[in-house]
């Protein structure tokens, strides 16, 4: 999945917490989010806060779908708010997708 496809897909599914998100879809989206944050912060602190608020739900939904892709419940994303323990979530985010279907749906198209 390309950068543009990933970013558009995640924004279109901004409140869709069901299904699965491939590793490339998730990480391309995170790269786009970070770039938007950096650009917004260089322009204005107010714009930065608006970017954070505007991308909070799409980021959360993509994270939950990524957890579904490795066969884990989306509730595990809550671990990321605990210092040091939240590193487990990052480890899970970089894991390869489960092959075939799981309880959260079919494997996403690469």
N, C-alpha and C positions, 0 to 999 in steps of 0.2 A: 504494500500500500504506500502510495506517495505521500509527501508532506501535505499537499493541498487536499487530497482525498481524505486523509486522516482527520485533518482539522475540520473540514466541512462535515464529515460524518459525525464527529463528536459534538459539534455545535447543533446539528440537526436532531441528535438524540440527547439533547441537553437535560432532559428529566427522565430518560429511559434507563431505569436501573435493572432491567431484565436483559438477558442475552449475554453475549460474550464480546470482548474486544481483544484483538490480537496484540501481541507485544509491539509490533511496529506501529499499529494504530495508536496505542496508548503513548508510546514514547515520542512519536512525531507530534502528537497533540500537546504533550508536556513541553516540548521544545517551542512550539508556537505560543503557548501561554507564557513561558519565561520571556520570550522576545517581546511580547506585548507588554508585560510588566516592566521590562527595562526601558522600552520606548516611552511608556506612559510616565514612568518615574522621572525620566530626563525632561519631560515637558512640564509636568505639574504633579504635586502631591495629591491634589484632588482627583486628577485624572487617574492616578495610580490606584487610589481607593475605589474609584468607580470600576476600574478594570478588575480589581480583586472581587468586588461584589458581583459584577456581571459574569465572571468566569467561575464563580464558586460552584454552582450547581453542575455545569458541564464537567468540571474537573472531578467532582465527587462521583457523578454518574459514570464517567470513564474509568475511574478507579474501581468502582464496584464491578463493572463489567469485566475489567481486567482480572479481578479476583475470581470471578465466575469462570474465566477462561482457564485458570489453573485448577479448577475444581473446588475452590474454597468459597465460603459464604462471604457476601459483601460486608457483613458486620465486622470482619477482621480489619477493615480499613480504619476502624476506630482506634486500633493499636497505634496508629501513626501519631496520635496526640500525646502519647506517653514518651517522654525523652528516653533515649537509648533503646528501649524496647521497640519503639517504632521502626528501628532499622530492620526488623524482621519483615515488615511490610515491603520495604524497598527490595529486600532479597527475593520476596515472592514476585514482585513486579518484573524482575528480570528473568524469571524462569520461563522456559519454553511452554507453549500452549499444549494442552492435553490433546492427543490425537482423537479424532472421531467426535462423537457426541458425548455429552455428560448431562447431568440433571438440569443444567442451565441452557441447553440448546445445542445446536450443531456448531461445529468448529467454524470460526469466521474465515471468510475467503481472504487469502493473502493477496 
